[in-house]
Amino acid sequence: MKPIEFPEQNAIATSEDENVQPLPCRISKDGTQVISCWEITEADFERLKRNPRIYISQLTFGANIPPLFATTDKHDLFTYKQPEQ
């Protein structure tokens, strides 16, 4: 899986760690929510067909574990006006 840019993003989270790639994301106005969009590769898709599970690793650095929500439908996440075409 890889993080990808998406229309609602308003930031790119970065790190000085060379093992961490930039993360296109949307940060809520109050700063309490960060949303990112991930695209599955063809290999991911084949694995999901055989075993429909996704494992998530979250680094907490010893702090409390923040809530996590995963979905395949962005409308579960965003409450916004659709851009006019």
mmCIF file as gemmi writes it, N, C-alpha and C atoms, coordinates in Angstrom:
data_model
loop_
_atom_site.group_PDB
_atom_site.id
_atom_site.type_symbol
_atom_site.label_atom_id
_atom_site.label_alt_id
_atom_site.label_comp_id
_atom_site.label_asym_id
_atom_site.label_entity_id
_atom_site.label_seq_id
_atom_site.pdbx_PDB_ins_code
_atom_site.Cartn_x
_atom_site.Cartn_y
_atom_site.Cartn_z
_atom_site.occupancy
_atom_site.B_iso_or_equiv
_atom_site.pdbx_formal_charge
_atom_site.auth_seq_id
_atom_site.auth_asym_id
_atom_site.pdbx_PDB_model_num
ATOM 1 N N . MET Axp A 1 ? 0.856 -1.17 0 1 0 ? 1 A 1
ATOM 2 C CA . MET Axp A 1 ? 0 0 0 1 0 ? 1 A 1
ATOM 3 C C . MET Axp A 1 ? 0.893 1.221 0 1 0 ? 1 A 1
ATOM 4 N N . LYS Axp A 2 ? 0.386 2.287 -0.614 1 0 ? 2 A 1
ATOM 5 C CA . LYS Axp A 2 ? 1.179 3.508 -0.63 1 0 ? 2 A 1
ATOM 6 C C . LYS Axp A 2 ? 0.265 4.711 -0.432 1 0 ? 2 A 1
ATOM 7 N N . PRO Axp A 3 ? 0.739 5.723 0.319 1 0 ? 3 A 1
ATOM 8 C CA . PRO Axp A 3 ? -0.058 6.93 0.495 1 0 ? 3 A 1
ATOM 9 C C . PRO Axp A 3 ? -0.07 7.722 -0.807 1 0 ? 3 A 1
ATOM 10 N N . ILE Axp A 4 ? -1.232 8.267 -1.145 1 0 ? 4 A 1
ATOM 11 C CA . ILE Axp A 4 ? -1.352 9.023 -2.392 1 0 ? 4 A 1
ATOM 12 C C . ILE Axp A 4 ? -1.998 10.377 -2.123 1 0 ? 4 A 1
ATOM 13 N N . GLU Axp A 5 ? -1.78 11.304 -3.051 1 0 ? 5 A 1
ATOM 14 C CA . GLU Axp A 5 ? -2.447 12.602 -2.974 1 0 ? 5 A 1
ATOM 15 C C . GLU Axp A 5 ? -3.926 12.407 -3.276 1 0 ? 5 A 1
ATOM 16 N N . PHE Axp A 6 ? -4.762 13.305 -2.717 1 0 ? 6 A 1
ATOM 17 C CA . PHE Axp A 6 ? -6.201 13.23 -2.937 1 0 ? 6 A 1
ATOM 18 C C . PHE Axp A 6 ? -6.766 14.646 -2.88 1 0 ? 6 A 1
ATOM 19 N N . PRO Axp A 7 ? -7.928 14.892 -3.523 1 0 ? 7 A 1
ATOM 20 C CA . PRO Axp A 7 ? -8.44 16.255 -3.672 1 0 ? 7 A 1
ATOM 21 C C . PRO Axp A 7 ? -8.634 17.01 -2.36 1 0 ? 7 A 1
ATOM 22 N N . GLU Axp A 8 ? -8.986 16.32 -1.292 1 0 ? 8 A 1
ATOM 23 C CA . GLU Axp A 8 ? -9.291 17.001 -0.029 1 0 ? 8 A 1
ATOM 24 C C . GLU Axp A 8 ? -8.052 17.313 0.807 1 0 ? 8 A 1
ATOM 25 N N . GLN Axp A 9 ? -6.89 16.846 0.401 1 0 ? 9 A 1
ATOM 26 C CA . GLN Axp A 9 ? -5.687 17.052 1.217 1 0 ? 9 A 1
ATOM 27 C C . GLN Axp A 9 ? -5.355 18.537 1.326 1 0 ? 9 A 1
ATOM 28 N N . ASN Axp A 10 ? -4.789 18.915 2.47 1 0 ? 10 A 1
ATOM 29 C CA . ASN Axp A 10 ? -4.374 20.304 2.668 1 0 ? 10 A 1
ATOM 30 C C . ASN Axp A 10 ? -2.976 20.396 3.277 1 0 ? 10 A 1
ATOM 31 N N . ALA Axp A 11 ? -2.279 19.255 3.349 1 0 ? 11 A 1
ATOM 32 C CA . ALA Axp A 11 ? -0.937 19.253 3.934 1 0 ? 11 A 1
ATOM 33 C C . ALA Axp A 11 ? -0.176 18.019 3.457 1 0 ? 11 A 1
ATOM 34 N N . ILE Axp A 12 ? 1.125 18.06 3.669 1 0 ? 12 A 1
ATOM 35 C CA . ILE Axp A 12 ? 1.969 16.882 3.476 1 0 ? 12 A 1
ATOM 36 C C . ILE Axp A 12 ? 2.821 16.756 4.727 1 0 ? 12 A 1
ATOM 37 N N . ALA Axp A 13 ? 2.594 15.684 5.475 1 0 ? 13 A 1
ATOM 38 C CA . ALA Axp A 13 ? 3.376 15.439 6.69 1 0 ? 13 A 1
ATOM 39 C C . ALA Axp A 13 ? 4.723 14.853 6.274 1 0 ? 13 A 1
ATOM 40 N N . THR Axp A 14 ? 5.784 15.365 6.871 1 0 ? 14 A 1
ATOM 41 C CA . THR Axp A 14 ? 7.127 14.902 6.528 1 0 ? 14 A 1
ATOM 42 C C . THR Axp A 14 ? 7.882 14.52 7.791 1 0 ? 14 A 1
ATOM 43 N N . SER Axp A 15 ? 9.017 13.897 7.588 1 0 ? 15 A 1
ATOM 44 C CA . SER Axp A 15 ? 9.86 13.49 8.703 1 0 ? 15 A 1
ATOM 45 C C . SER Axp A 15 ? 11.315 13.611 8.282 1 0 ? 15 A 1
ATOM 46 N N . GLU Axp A 16 ? 12.178 13.861 9.256 1 0 ? 16 A 1
ATOM 47 C CA . GLU Axp A 16 ? 13.617 13.882 8.984 1 0 ? 16 A 1
ATOM 48 C C . GLU Axp A 16 ? 14.153 12.462 8.837 1 0 ? 16 A 1
ATOM 49 N N . ASP Axp A 17 ? 13.382 11.471 9.268 1 0 ? 17 A 1
ATOM 50 C CA . ASP Axp A 17 ? 13.784 10.069 9.19 1 0 ? 17 A 1
ATOM 51 C C . ASP Axp A 17 ? 13.706 9.611 7.735 1 0 ? 17 A 1
ATOM 52 N N . GLU Axp A 18 ? 14.811 9.149 7.187 1 0 ? 18 A 1
ATOM 53 C CA . GLU Axp A 18 ? 14.829 8.733 5.782 1 0 ? 18 A 1
ATOM 54 C C . GLU Axp A 18 ? 13.973 7.498 5.516 1 0 ? 18 A 1
ATOM 55 N N . ASN Axp A 19 ? 13.584 6.78 6.555 1 0 ? 19 A 1
ATOM 56 C CA . ASN Axp A 19 ? 12.729 5.603 6.398 1 0 ? 19 A 1
ATOM 57 C C . ASN Axp A 19 ? 11.249 5.954 6.344 1 0 ? 19 A 1
ATOM 58 N N . VAL Axp A 20 ? 10.923 7.227 6.554 1 0 ? 20 A 1
ATOM 59 C CA . VAL Axp A 20 ? 9.53 7.676 6.571 1 0 ? 20 A 1
ATOM 60 C C . VAL Axp A 20 ? 9.27 8.497 5.314 1 0 ? 20 A 1
ATOM 61 N N . GLN Axp A 21 ? 8.277 8.081 4.534 1 0 ? 21 A 1
ATOM 62 C CA . GLN Axp A 21 ? 7.966 8.821 3.314 1 0 ? 21 A 1
ATOM 63 C C . GLN Axp A 21 ? 6.96 9.934 3.595 1 0 ? 21 A 1
ATOM 64 N N . PRO Axp A 22 ? 6.935 10.984 2.763 1 0 ? 22 A 1
ATOM 65 C CA . PRO Axp A 22 ? 5.956 12.058 2.937 1 0 ? 22 A 1
ATOM 66 C C . PRO Axp A 22 ? 4.531 11.495 2.891 1 0 ? 22 A 1
ATOM 67 N N . LEU Axp A 23 ? 3.653 12.081 3.699 1 0 ? 23 A 1
ATOM 68 C CA . LEU Axp A 23 ? 2.274 11.609 3.797 1 0 ? 23 A 1
ATOM 69 C C . LEU Axp A 23 ? 1.309 12.723 3.396 1 0 ? 23 A 1
ATOM 70 N N . PRO Axp A 24 ? 0.739 12.658 2.171 1 0 ? 24 A 1
ATOM 71 C CA . PRO Axp A 24 ? -0.312 13.611 1.821 1 0 ? 24 A 1
ATOM 72 C C . PRO Axp A 24 ? -1.474 13.406 2.79 1 0 ? 24 A 1
ATOM 73 N N . CYS Axp A 25 ? -2.009 14.495 3.324 1 0 ? 25 A 1
ATOM 74 C CA . CYS Axp A 25 ? -3.064 14.343 4.329 1 0 ? 25 A 1
ATOM 75 C C . CYS Axp A 25 ? -3.96 15.573 4.387 1 0 ? 25 A 1
ATOM 76 N N . ARG Axp A 26 ? -5.061 15.402 5.088 1 0 ? 26 A 1
ATOM 77 C CA . ARG Axp A 26 ? -5.95 16.518 5.414 1 0 ? 26 A 1
ATOM 78 C C . ARG Axp A 26 ? -5.946 16.628 6.921 1 0 ? 26 A 1
ATOM 79 N N . ILE Axp A 27 ? -5.609 17.807 7.406 1 0 ? 27 A 1
ATOM 80 C CA . ILE Axp A 27 ? -5.628 18.079 8.838 1 0 ? 27 A 1
ATOM 81 C C . ILE Axp A 27 ? -6.858 18.927 9.116 1 0 ? 27 A 1
ATOM 82 N N . SER Axp A 28 ? -7.676 18.491 10.062 1 0 ? 28 A 1
ATOM 83 C CA . SER Axp A 28 ? -8.906 19.221 10.377 1 0 ? 28 A 1
ATOM 84 C C . SER Axp A 28 ? -8.57 20.615 10.902 1 0 ? 28 A 1
ATOM 85 N N . LYS Axp A 29 ? -9.531 21.529 10.779 1 0 ? 29 A 1
ATOM 86 C CA . LYS Axp A 29 ? -9.314 22.915 11.222 1 0 ? 29 A 1
ATOM 87 C C . LYS Axp A 29 ? -8.899 22.996 12.675 1 0 ? 29 A 1
ATOM 88 N N . ASP Axp A 30 ? -9.446 22.109 13.516 1 0 ? 30 A 1
ATOM 89 C CA . ASP Axp A 30 ? -9.099 22.152 14.941 1 0 ? 30 A 1
ATOM 90 C C . ASP Axp A 30 ? -7.866 21.31 15.264 1 0 ? 30 A 1
ATOM 91 N N . GLY Axp A 31 ? -7.281 20.67 14.236 1 0 ? 31 A 1
ATOM 92 C CA . GLY Axp A 31 ? -6.054 19.91 14.428 1 0 ? 31 A 1
ATOM 93 C C . GLY Axp A 31 ? -6.213 18.574 15.13 1 0 ? 31 A 1
ATOM 94 N N . THR Axp A 32 ? -7.451 18.122 15.312 1 0 ? 32 A 1
ATOM 95 C CA . THR Axp A 32 ? -7.673 16.876 16.058 1 0 ? 32 A 1
ATOM 96 C C . THR Axp A 32 ? -7.795 15.642 15.171 1 0 ? 32 A 1
ATOM 97 N N . GLN Axp A 33 ? -7.827 15.836 13.844 1 0 ? 33 A 1
ATOM 98 C CA . GLN Axp A 33 ? -7.984 14.696 12.947 1 0 ? 33 A 1
ATOM 99 C C . GLN Axp A 33 ? -7.057 14.848 11.749 1 0 ? 33 A 1
ATOM 100 N N . VAL Axp A 34 ? -6.395 13.756 11.397 1 0 ? 34 A 1
ATOM 101 C CA . VAL Axp A 34 ? -5.56 13.699 10.2 1 0 ? 34 A 1
ATOM 102 C C . VAL Axp A 34 ? -6.07 12.543 9.35 1 0 ? 34 A 1
ATOM 103 N N . ILE Axp A 35 ? -6.365 12.828 8.088 1 0 ? 35 A 1
ATOM 104 C CA . ILE Axp A 35 ? -6.876 11.821 7.164 1 0 ? 35 A 1
ATOM 105 C C . ILE Axp A 35 ? -5.855 11.641 6.047 1 0 ? 35 A 1
ATOM 106 N N . SER Axp A 36 ? -5.571 10.399 5.7 1 0 ? 36 A 1
ATOM 107 C CA . SER Axp A 36 ? -4.708 10.118 4.558 1 0 ? 36 A 1
ATOM 108 C C . SER Axp A 36 ? -5.406 9.102 3.663 1 0 ? 36 A 1
ATOM 109 N N . CYS Axp A 37 ? -4.991 9.054 2.408 1 0 ? 37 A 1
ATOM 110 C CA . CYS Axp A 37 ? -5.581 8.139 1.428 1 0 ? 37 A 1
ATOM 111 C C . CYS Axp A 37 ? -4.483 7.191 0.951 1 0 ? 37 A 1
ATOM 112 N N . TRP Axp A 38 ? -4.792 5.907 0.945 1 0 ? 38 A 1
ATOM 113 C CA . TRP Axp A 38 ? -3.813 4.886 0.574 1 0 ? 38 A 1
ATOM 114 C C . TRP Axp A 38 ? -4.325 4.09 -0.61 1 0 ? 38 A 1
ATOM 115 N N . GLU Axp A 39 ? -3.44 3.811 -1.533 1 0 ? 39 A 1
ATOM 116 C CA . GLU Axp A 39 ? -3.79 3.023 -2.71 1 0 ? 39 A 1
ATOM 117 C C . GLU Axp A 39 ? -3.165 1.637 -2.577 1 0 ? 39 A 1
ATOM 118 N N . ILE Axp A 40 ? -3.97 0.621 -2.863 1 0 ? 40 A 1
ATOM 119 C CA . ILE Axp A 40 ? -3.414 -0.727 -2.789 1 0 ? 40 A 1
ATOM 120 C C . ILE Axp A 40 ? -2.739 -1.065 -4.119 1 0 ? 40 A 1
ATOM 121 N N . THR Axp A 41 ? -1.65 -1.798 -4.022 1 0 ? 41 A 1
ATOM 122 C CA . THR Axp A 41 ? -0.952 -2.251 -5.22 1 0 ? 41 A 1
ATOM 123 C C . THR Axp A 41 ? -1.659 -3.489 -5.763 1 0 ? 41 A 1
ATOM 124 N N . GLU Axp A 42 ? -1.261 -3.904 -6.937 1 0 ? 42 A 1
ATOM 125 C CA . GLU Axp A 42 ? -1.831 -5.12 -7.516 1 0 ? 42 A 1
ATOM 126 C C . GLU Axp A 42 ? -1.547 -6.321 -6.61 1 0 ? 42 A 1
ATOM 127 N N . ALA Axp A 43 ? -0.342 -6.368 -6.039 1 0 ? 43 A 1
ATOM 128 C CA . ALA Axp A 43 ? 0.008 -7.466 -5.124 1 0 ? 43 A 1
ATOM 129 C C . ALA Axp A 43 ? -0.874 -7.427 -3.874 1 0 ? 43 A 1
ATOM 130 N N . ASP Axp A 44 ? -1.127 -6.208 -3.338 1 0 ? 44 A 1
ATOM 131 C CA . ASP Axp A 44 ? -2.026 -6.071 -2.185 1 0 ? 44 A 1
ATOM 132 C C . ASP Axp A 44 ? -3.412 -6.607 -2.537 1 0 ? 44 A 1
ATOM 133 N N . PHE Axp A 45 ? -3.889 -6.226 -3.719 1 0 ? 45 A 1
ATOM 134 C CA . PHE Axp A 45 ? -5.224 -6.625 -4.146 1 0 ? 45 A 1
ATOM 135 C C . PHE Axp A 45 ? -5.339 -8.152 -4.218 1 0 ? 45 A 1
ATOM 136 N N . GLU Axp A 46 ? -4.328 -8.793 -4.781 1 0 ? 46 A 1
ATOM 137 C CA . GLU Axp A 46 ? -4.343 -10.256 -4.872 1 0 ? 46 A 1
ATOM 138 C C . GLU Axp A 46 ? -4.331 -10.886 -3.478 1 0 ? 46 A 1
ATOM 139 N N . ARG Axp A 47 ? -3.519 -10.33 -2.557 1 0 ? 47 A 1
ATOM 140 C CA . ARG Axp A 47 ? -3.488 -10.846 -1.179 1 0 ? 47 A 1
ATOM 141 C C . ARG Axp A 47 ? -4.837 -10.653 -0.499 1 0 ? 47 A 1
ATOM 142 N N . LEU Axp A 48 ? -5.468 -9.491 -0.716 1 0 ? 48 A 1
ATOM 143 C CA . LEU Axp A 48 ? -6.769 -9.221 -0.095 1 0 ? 48 A 1
ATOM 144 C C . LEU Axp A 48 ? -7.844 -10.18 -0.601 1 0 ? 48 A 1
ATOM 145 N N . LYS Axp A 49 ? -7.756 -10.561 -1.856 1 0 ? 49 A 1
ATOM 146 C CA . LYS Axp A 49 ? -8.735 -11.517 -2.382 1 0 ? 49 A 1
ATOM 147 C C . LYS Axp A 49 ? -8.596 -12.87 -1.688 1 0 ? 49 A 1
ATOM 148 N N . ARG Axp A 50 ? -7.364 -13.256 -1.373 1 0 ? 50 A 1
ATOM 149 C CA . ARG Axp A 50 ? -7.13 -14.544 -0.704 1 0 ? 50 A 1
ATOM 150 C C . ARG Axp A 50 ? -7.36 -14.454 0.802 1 0 ? 50 A 1
ATOM 151 N N . ASN Axp A 51 ? -7.038 -13.319 1.382 1 0 ? 51 A 1
ATOM 152 C CA . ASN Axp A 51 ? -7.106 -13.146 2.834 1 0 ? 51 A 1
ATOM 153 C C . ASN Axp A 51 ? -7.534 -11.701 3.114 1 0 ? 51 A 1
ATOM 154 N N . PRO Axp A 52 ? -8.838 -11.423 3.23 1 0 ? 52 A 1
ATOM 155 C CA . PRO Axp A 52 ? -9.331 -10.049 3.326 1 0 ? 52 A 1
ATOM 156 C C . PRO Axp A 52 ? -9.084 -9.406 4.696 1 0 ? 52 A 1
ATOM 157 N N . ARG Axp A 53 ? -7.808 -9.189 5.002 1 0 ? 53 A 1
ATOM 158 C CA . ARG Axp A 53 ? -7.431 -8.549 6.265 1 0 ? 53 A 1
ATOM 159 C C . ARG Axp A 53 ? -6.394 -7.472 5.992 1 0 ? 53 A 1
ATOM 160 N N . ILE Axp A 54 ? -6.45 -6.425 6.776 1 0 ? 54 A 1
ATOM 161 C CA . ILE Axp A 54 ? -5.438 -5.369 6.72 1 0 ? 54 A 1
ATOM 162 C C . ILE Axp A 54 ? -4.863 -5.223 8.115 1 0 ? 54 A 1
ATOM 163 N N . TYR Axp A 55 ? -3.55 -5.237 8.211 1 0 ? 55 A 1
ATOM 164 C CA . TYR Axp A 55 ? -2.868 -5.044 9.489 1 0 ? 55 A 1
ATOM 165 C C . TYR Axp A 55 ? -2.353 -3.615 9.533 1 0 ? 55 A 1
ATOM 166 N N . ILE Axp A 56 ? -2.535 -2.949 10.675 1 0 ? 56 A 1
ATOM 167 C CA . ILE Axp A 56 ? -2.122 -1.554 10.831 1 0 ? 56 A 1
ATOM 168 C C . ILE Axp A 56 ? -1.132 -1.463 11.974 1 0 ? 56 A 1
ATOM 169 N N . SER Axp A 57 ? -0.02 -0.789 11.726 1 0 ? 57 A 1
ATOM 170 C CA . SER Axp A 57 ? 0.978 -0.545 12.764 1 0 ? 57 A 1
ATOM 171 C C . SER Axp A 57 ? 0.967 0.942 13.081 1 0 ? 57 A 1
ATOM 172 N N . GLN Axp A 58 ? 0.872 1.262 14.352 1 0 ? 58 A 1
ATOM 173 C CA . GLN Axp A 58 ? 0.805 2.65 14.787 1 0 ? 58 A 1
ATOM 174 C C . GLN Axp A 58 ? 1.899 2.874 15.825 1 0 ? 58 A 1
ATOM 175 N N . LEU Axp A 59 ? 2.839 3.77 15.538 1 0 ? 59 A 1
ATOM 176 C CA . LEU Axp A 59 ? 3.887 4.068 16.509 1 0 ? 59 A 1
ATOM 177 C C . LEU Axp A 59 ? 3.326 5.015 17.566 1 0 ? 59 A 1
ATOM 178 N N . THR Axp A 60 ? 3.437 4.628 18.828 1 0 ? 60 A 1
ATOM 179 C CA . THR Axp A 60 ? 2.894 5.463 19.906 1 0 ? 60 A 1
ATOM 180 C C . THR Axp A 60 ? 3.983 6.094 20.755 1 0 ? 60 A 1
ATOM 181 N N . PHE Axp A 61 ? 5.21 5.6 20.636 1 0 ? 61 A 1
ATOM 182 C CA . PHE Axp A 61 ? 6.334 6.112 21.42 1 0 ? 61 A 1
ATOM 183 C C . PHE Axp A 61 ? 6.005 6.15 22.905 1 0 ? 61 A 1
ATOM 184 N N . GLY Axp A 62 ? 5.241 5.141 23.364 1 0 ? 62 A 1
ATOM 185 C CA . GLY Axp A 62 ? 4.91 5.015 24.774 1 0 ? 62 A 1
ATOM 186 C C . GLY Axp A 62 ? 3.712 5.828 25.232 1 0 ? 62 A 1
ATOM 187 N N . ALA Axp A 63 ? 3.102 6.595 24.334 1 0 ? 63 A 1
ATOM 188 C CA . ALA Axp A 63 ? 1.935 7.408 24.701 1 0 ? 63 A 1
ATOM 189 C C . ALA Axp A 63 ? 0.662 6.563 24.56 1 0 ? 63 A 1
ATOM 190 N N . ASN Axp A 64 ? -0.473 7.144 24.938 1 0 ? 64 A 1
ATOM 191 C CA . ASN Axp A 64 ? -1.755 6.462 24.761 1 0 ? 64 A 1
ATOM 192 C C . ASN Axp A 64 ? -1.98 6.153 23.287 1 0 ? 64 A 1
ATOM 193 N N . ILE Axp A 65 ? -2.723 5.101 23.021 1 0 ? 65 A 1
ATOM 194 C CA . ILE Axp A 65 ? -3.031 4.736 21.641 1 0 ? 65 A 1
ATOM 195 C C . ILE Axp A 65 ? -4.21 5.583 21.168 1 0 ? 65 A 1
ATOM 196 N N . PRO Axp A 66 ? -3.993 6.428 20.133 1 0 ? 66 A 1
ATOM 197 C CA . PRO Axp A 66 ? -5.103 7.248 19.649 1 0 ? 66 A 1
ATOM 198 C C . PRO Axp A 66 ? -6.1 6.398 18.867 1 0 ? 66 A 1
ATOM 199 N N . PRO Axp A 67 ? -7.368 6.832 18.812 1 0 ? 67 A 1
ATOM 200 C CA . PRO Axp A 67 ? -8.364 6.09 18.041 1 0 ? 67 A 1
ATOM 201 C C . PRO Axp A 67 ? -7.947 6.012 16.572 1 0 ? 67 A 1
ATOM 202 N N . LEU Axp A 68 ? -8.309 4.923 15.93 1 0 ? 68 A 1
ATOM 203 C CA . LEU Axp A 68 ? -7.983 4.707 14.529 1 0 ? 68 A 1
ATOM 204 C C . LEU Axp A 68 ? -9.242 4.248 13.821 1 0 ? 68 A 1
ATOM 205 N N . PHE Axp A 69 ? -9.471 4.75 12.615 1 0 ? 69 A 1
ATOM 206 C CA . PHE Axp A 69 ? -10.638 4.356 11.834 1 0 ? 69 A 1
ATOM 207 C C . PHE Axp A 69 ? -10.176 4.098 10.409 1 0 ? 69 A 1
ATOM 208 N N . ALA Axp A 70 ? -10.545 2.975 9.836 1 0 ? 70 A 1
ATOM 209 C CA . ALA Axp A 70 ? -10.209 2.651 8.451 1 0 ? 70 A 1
ATOM 210 C C . ALA Axp A 70 ? -11.496 2.44 7.672 1 0 ? 70 A 1
ATOM 211 N N . THR Axp A 71 ? -11.524 2.892 6.422 1 0 ? 71 A 1
ATOM 212 C CA . THR Axp A 71 ? -12.706 2.741 5.587 1 0 ? 71 A 1
ATOM 213 C C . THR Axp A 71 ? -12.297 2.718 4.125 1 0 ? 71 A 1
ATOM 214 N N . THR Axp A 72 ? -13.168 2.23 3.271 1 0 ? 72 A 1
ATOM 215 C CA . THR Axp A 72 ? -12.94 2.305 1.831 1 0 ? 72 A 1
ATOM 216 C C . THR Axp A 72 ? -13.824 3.367 1.187 1 0 ? 72 A 1
ATOM 217 N N . ASP Axp A 73 ? -14.624 4.066 1.988 1 0 ? 73 A 1
ATOM 218 C CA . ASP Axp A 73 ? -15.55 5.084 1.48 1 0 ? 73 A 1
ATOM 219 C C . ASP Axp A 73 ? -15.237 6.429 2.112 1 0 ? 73 A 1
ATOM 220 N N . LYS Axp A 74 ? -14.71 7.372 1.311 1 0 ? 74 A 1
ATOM 221 C CA . LYS Axp A 74 ? -14.318 8.664 1.875 1 0 ? 74 A 1
ATOM 222 C C . LYS Axp A 74 ? -15.496 9.425 2.466 1 0 ? 74 A 1
ATOM 223 N N . HIS Axp A 75 ? -16.704 9.109 2.06 1 0 ? 75 A 1
ATOM 224 C CA . HIS Axp A 75 ? -17.866 9.804 2.621 1 0 ? 75 A 1
ATOM 225 C C . HIS Axp A 75 ? -18.093 9.439 4.086 1 0 ? 75 A 1
ATOM 226 N N . ASP Axp A 76 ? -17.442 8.379 4.55 1 0 ? 76 A 1
ATOM 227 C CA . ASP Axp A 76 ? -17.472 8.063 5.979 1 0 ? 76 A 1
ATOM 228 C C . ASP Axp A 76 ? -16.64 9.072 6.768 1 0 ? 76 A 1
ATOM 229 N N . LEU Axp A 77 ? -15.753 9.79 6.08 1 0 ? 77 A 1
ATOM 230 C CA . LEU Axp A 77 ? -14.794 10.673 6.74 1 0 ? 77 A 1
ATOM 231 C C . LEU Axp A 77 ? -15.092 12.151 6.576 1 0 ? 77 A 1
ATOM 232 N N . PHE Axp A 78 ? -15.53 12.547 5.404 1 0 ? 78 A 1
ATOM 233 C CA . PHE Axp A 78 ? -15.639 13.965 5.083 1 0 ? 78 A 1
ATOM 234 C C . PHE Axp A 78 ? -17.077 14.455 5.156 1 0 ? 78 A 1
ATOM 235 N N . THR Axp A 79 ? -17.249 15.605 5.726 1 0 ? 79 A 1
ATOM 236 C CA . THR Axp A 79 ? -18.522 16.319 5.623 1 0 ? 79 A 1
ATOM 237 C C . THR Axp A 79 ? -18.17 17.649 4.976 1 0 ? 79 A 1
ATOM 238 N N . TYR Axp A 80 ? -18.337 17.727 3.691 1 0 ? 80 A 1
ATOM 239 C CA . TYR Axp A 80 ? -17.938 18.903 2.938 1 0 ? 80 A 1
ATOM 240 C C . TYR Axp A 80 ? -18.835 19.041 1.719 1 0 ? 80 A 1
ATOM 241 N N . LYS Axp A 81 ? -18.827 20.237 1.146 1 0 ? 81 A 1
ATOM 242 C CA . LYS Axp A 81 ? -19.561 20.462 -0.09 1 0 ? 81 A 1
ATOM 243 C C . LYS Axp A 81 ? -18.737 19.92 -1.245 1 0 ? 81 A 1
ATOM 244 N N . GLN Axp A 82 ? -19.403 19.25 -2.164 1 0 ? 82 A 1
ATOM 245 C CA . GLN Axp A 82 ? -18.708 18.772 -3.354 1 0 ? 82 A 1
ATOM 246 C C . GLN Axp A 82 ? -18.276 19.982 -4.185 1 0 ? 82 A 1
ATOM 247 N N . PRO Axp A 83 ? -17.048 19.993 -4.707 1 0 ? 83 A 1
ATOM 248 C CA . PRO Axp A 83 ? -16.632 21.101 -5.566 1 0 ? 83 A 1
ATOM 249 C C . PRO Axp A 83 ? -17.505 21.156 -6.808 1 0 ? 83 A 1
ATOM 250 N N . GLU Axp A 84 ? -17.806 22.375 -7.235 1 0 ? 84 A 1
ATOM 251 C CA . GLU Axp A 84 ? -18.605 22.53 -8.449 1 0 ? 84 A 1
ATOM 252 C C . GLU Axp A 84 ? -17.743 22.199 -9.648 1 0 ? 84 A 1
ATOM 253 N N . GLN Axp A 85 ? -18.312 21.464 -10.589 1 0 ? 85 A 1
ATOM 254 C CA . GLN Axp A 85 ? -17.568 21.043 -11.791 1 0 ? 85 A 1
ATOM 255 C C . GLN Axp A 85 ? -17.601 22.121 -12.838 1 0 ? 85 A 1
